[in-house]
């Protein structure tokens, strides 16, 4: 089955071409990362990359004719039945991971990958998930979906994007949406692909207070070593809570800080 998405150039964009008003297509995480980046190479403060809009996620499901199958497996599930939840969620993830890209989808994604990373020698890429709730552009989904590290080539990239899509149906993501009253078939996934570097220090930024859900702050976690260690919970990071309006006004913004180990 063919996809129905038209004008791929509006749905697969370089990071520096994404703007704040595109949250409904790219989600809060990606638009905020893009907002930290300059429009020219001398102004850029985050690694180069490109993003796939949430519309491409729907196009992928439609082209494989699996949208109704996913709905049947998950839409009315009893989240208190943990055994059934785990079983059905696993089925949905397998369904997405085993689905195929159309030739046009594959061509457009790999074209942007080559433009960003080069064809002969490609540095490692990191694939980040950015969920988008339909008609609720500013909904946050902290620490729910997968980040895929050390993607080496086009083949691995195409699978990593499918893994990102599948992480929308991890058990904790399903439970979160249920608790928030969000329909499982009204949340899509946008994906950010960036150059991956090996840093001395790495960190994560969440657009909320991860402990309380308060949305007027940023939570910054940082530790020595690579991001994989932090993501896997193998280190206890330093944590900073920053007041967002103060950042915008270029004023002192640290509300609290806690040293890790």
C-alpha positions as CSV (number, residue, x, y, z in Angstrom):
1,X,0.0,0.0,0.0
2,X,1.3,3.4,-0.9
3,X,1.6,6.3,1.6
4,X,-0.6,9.3,1.2
5,X,1.8,12.0,2.4
6,X,2.5,14.8,-0.1
7,X,5.2,17.4,0.0
8,X,7.9,15.5,1.9
9,X,10.0,18.6,2.0
10,X,7.6,20.0,4.7
11,X,7.8,16.9,6.8
12,X,11.5,16.1,6.7
13,X,13.4,19.2,7.6
14,X,16.9,20.3,8.7
15,X,17.0,21.2,12.4
16,X,17.8,24.9,11.6
17,X,14.6,25.1,9.4
18,X,12.2,24.2,12.3
19,X,10.4,26.9,14.2
20,X,8.6,27.2,17.5
21,X,5.1,27.4,15.9
22,X,5.6,23.9,14.4
23,X,5.0,22.1,17.7
24,X,2.0,20.3,16.3
25,X,4.2,18.7,13.7
26,X,7.5,18.2,15.6
27,X,6.6,18.2,19.3
28,X,7.8,20.2,22.2
29,X,11.2,18.5,22.5
30,X,12.3,19.1,18.9
31,X,11.0,22.6,18.5
32,X,12.8,23.6,21.7
33,X,16.1,22.0,20.6
34,X,15.7,23.8,17.3
35,X,15.1,27.1,19.2
36,X,18.4,26.7,21.0
37,X,20.1,26.5,17.6
38,X,21.3,29.4,15.4
39,X,20.3,29.7,11.8
40,X,24.0,29.9,10.6
41,X,26.9,27.5,11.4
42,X,28.6,30.1,13.6
43,X,25.5,30.5,15.8
44,X,24.8,26.8,16.3
45,X,25.0,25.5,19.9
46,X,23.6,22.0,19.4
47,X,24.7,19.3,16.9
48,X,23.3,19.4,13.3
49,X,20.6,17.2,12.3
50,X,17.1,16.8,10.8
51,X,13.7,15.9,11.9
52,X,10.7,13.8,10.7
53,X,7.3,15.2,11.4
54,X,4.5,13.4,13.1
55,X,2.7,13.2,9.8
56,X,5.3,10.8,8.5
57,X,4.5,8.5,11.4
58,X,0.9,8.4,10.4
59,X,1.9,7.9,6.7
60,X,4.1,5.0,7.8
61,X,1.2,3.3,9.7
62,X,-1.2,3.9,6.8
63,X,1.1,2.7,4.1
64,X,1.4,-0.6,6.0
65,X,-2.3,-0.8,6.8
66,X,-1.6,-1.3,10.5
67,X,-3.4,1.6,12.1
68,X,-6.7,-0.4,12.7
69,X,-4.7,-3.4,13.9
70,X,-2.9,-1.2,16.5
71,X,-6.2,0.3,17.6
72,X,-7.8,-3.1,18.0
73,X,-4.9,-4.3,20.2
74,X,-4.6,-1.3,22.5
75,X,-7.5,1.2,22.5
76,X,-9.7,-0.4,25.1
77,X,-7.0,-2.2,27.1
78,X,-7.4,-2.5,30.9
79,X,-4.1,-1.0,32.2
80,X,-4.7,-2.7,35.6
81,X,-4.2,-6.0,33.9
82,X,-0.4,-5.8,33.7
83,X,0.0,-9.2,32.1
84,X,-2.4,-8.4,29.2
85,X,-0.9,-4.9,28.9
86,X,2.6,-6.2,28.5
87,X,1.4,-8.8,26.0
88,X,-0.6,-6.4,23.8
89,X,2.0,-3.6,24.0
90,X,4.7,-6.1,22.8
91,X,2.5,-7.1,19.9
92,X,2.0,-3.5,18.8
93,X,5.8,-2.8,19.0
94,X,6.6,-5.9,16.9
95,X,4.0,-4.9,14.4
96,X,5.6,-1.5,13.9
97,X,9.2,-2.7,13.9
98,X,8.5,-5.3,11.3
99,X,6.5,-3.0,9.0
100,X,8.2,-1.7,5.8
101,X,9.0,1.7,4.5
102,X,7.6,2.6,1.1
103,X,10.2,3.4,-1.6
104,X,9.4,7.1,-1.4
105,X,9.6,7.3,2.4
106,X,12.9,5.5,2.3
107,X,14.2,7.7,-0.5
108,X,13.3,10.9,1.2
109,X,14.7,9.9,4.6
110,X,18.0,8.7,3.2
111,X,18.3,11.8,1.0
112,X,18.1,14.0,4.1
113,X,20.5,11.7,5.9
114,X,23.1,11.9,3.1
115,X,22.7,15.7,3.0
116,X,23.3,16.0,6.7
117,X,25.8,13.2,7.3
118,X,27.5,12.6,4.0
119,X,27.5,9.4,1.9
120,X,31.0,8.0,2.1
121,X,31.9,8.6,5.8
122,X,29.1,9.1,8.2
123,X,29.7,9.9,11.8
124,X,27.5,8.3,14.4
125,X,23.9,9.5,14.7
126,X,21.6,9.7,17.7
127,X,17.8,9.2,17.1
128,X,15.5,11.1,19.6
129,X,11.8,10.6,20.0
130,X,9.4,13.5,20.3
131,X,5.7,12.6,20.9
132,X,3.0,14.9,19.6
133,X,-0.6,14.9,21.0
134,X,-3.2,15.8,18.5
135,X,-4.7,19.2,19.1
136,X,-2.6,19.6,22.3
137,X,0.7,20.8,20.9
138,X,2.4,21.6,24.3
139,X,1.7,18.2,26.0
140,X,4.9,16.9,27.6
141,X,6.0,13.3,27.5
142,X,9.1,13.2,29.8
143,X,11.3,10.1,29.9
144,X,8.7,7.8,28.2
145,X,10.1,7.0,24.8
146,X,13.4,5.7,23.4
147,X,16.6,7.4,22.4
148,X,18.7,5.3,20.0
149,X,22.4,5.8,20.1
150,X,25.4,5.0,17.8
151,X,23.4,4.7,14.5
152,X,26.1,3.9,11.9
153,X,24.4,4.0,8.5
154,X,21.2,4.3,6.4
155,X,20.0,0.8,7.1
156,X,20.4,1.2,10.9
157,X,18.8,4.7,10.7
158,X,15.6,3.4,9.1
159,X,15.3,0.7,11.7
160,X,16.1,3.1,14.5
161,X,13.2,5.4,13.4
162,X,10.8,2.4,13.5
163,X,12.1,1.6,17.0
164,X,11.3,5.2,18.0
165,X,7.8,4.8,16.6
166,X,7.4,1.5,18.5
167,X,8.4,3.1,21.8
168,X,5.2,5.0,21.7
169,X,3.7,1.7,22.9
170,X,5.9,0.9,25.8
171,X,3.9,0.0,28.8
172,X,4.8,3.1,30.8
173,X,3.8,5.4,27.8
174,X,0.5,3.7,27.5
175,X,-0.2,4.1,31.2
176,X,0.8,7.8,31.1
177,X,-1.6,8.5,28.2
178,X,-4.4,6.7,30.0
179,X,-3.8,8.7,33.2
180,X,-3.7,12.0,31.2
181,X,-6.9,11.1,29.3
182,X,-5.1,11.0,25.9
183,X,-6.3,8.7,23.2
184,X,-3.7,6.2,22.1
185,X,-4.5,6.8,18.5
186,X,-4.4,10.6,19.0
187,X,-0.7,10.7,19.8
188,X,2.0,10.4,17.1
189,X,5.8,10.4,17.0
190,X,8.2,12.9,15.5
191,X,11.8,11.9,15.3
192,X,15.1,14.0,15.5
193,X,18.3,12.6,14.0
194,X,21.5,14.4,15.1
195,X,25.2,14.0,14.9
196,X,26.4,12.0,18.0
197,X,29.6,13.1,19.7
198,X,31.7,11.5,22.5
199,X,31.7,14.1,25.2
200,X,33.7,14.5,28.4
201,X,30.4,15.6,30.0
202,X,26.9,14.9,28.8
203,X,23.4,15.7,29.9
204,X,19.6,15.8,29.3
205,X,17.1,18.6,29.3
206,X,13.5,18.1,30.1
207,X,10.9,20.9,29.4
208,X,9.2,20.2,32.8
209,X,10.1,19.5,36.4
210,X,10.3,15.7,36.1
211,X,9.3,15.2,39.7
212,X,6.2,17.3,39.7
213,X,5.2,17.9,36.1
214,X,5.4,21.7,36.6
215,X,5.8,23.2,33.1
216,X,7.4,26.6,33.7
217,X,10.9,25.2,34.3
218,X,13.6,23.2,32.6
219,X,15.2,20.2,34.3
220,X,18.9,19.7,33.4
221,X,20.7,16.5,34.3
222,X,24.4,16.3,33.7
223,X,27.3,13.8,34.4
224,X,30.7,12.9,33.3
225,X,31.0,10.4,30.4
226,X,28.6,9.5,27.6
227,X,24.9,10.0,27.3
228,X,24.3,6.3,27.2
229,X,25.4,5.9,30.9
230,X,23.0,8.7,31.9
231,X,20.2,7.2,29.8
232,X,20.7,3.8,31.3
233,X,20.6,5.1,34.8
234,X,24.2,3.9,35.5
235,X,25.3,7.2,37.0
236,X,23.6,9.6,39.4
237,X,23.7,13.0,37.6
238,X,23.8,16.5,38.9
239,X,20.4,18.1,38.6
240,X,19.5,21.7,38.0
241,X,16.0,23.3,37.9
242,X,15.9,26.4,35.8
243,X,13.0,29.0,35.6
244,X,12.1,29.3,31.9
245,X,10.9,33.0,31.8
246,X,14.2,34.1,33.4
247,X,16.1,32.3,30.7
248,X,14.1,34.1,28.0
249,X,14.9,37.4,29.7
250,X,18.6,36.4,30.1
251,X,18.4,36.6,33.9
252,X,19.7,34.3,36.6
253,X,17.4,31.3,36.3
254,X,18.7,28.5,38.7
255,X,15.9,27.6,41.2
256,X,17.7,24.6,42.7
257,X,20.6,22.3,42.2
258,X,21.6,18.9,43.5
259,X,24.9,17.3,43.1
260,X,25.1,13.7,41.9
261,X,27.6,11.0,42.8
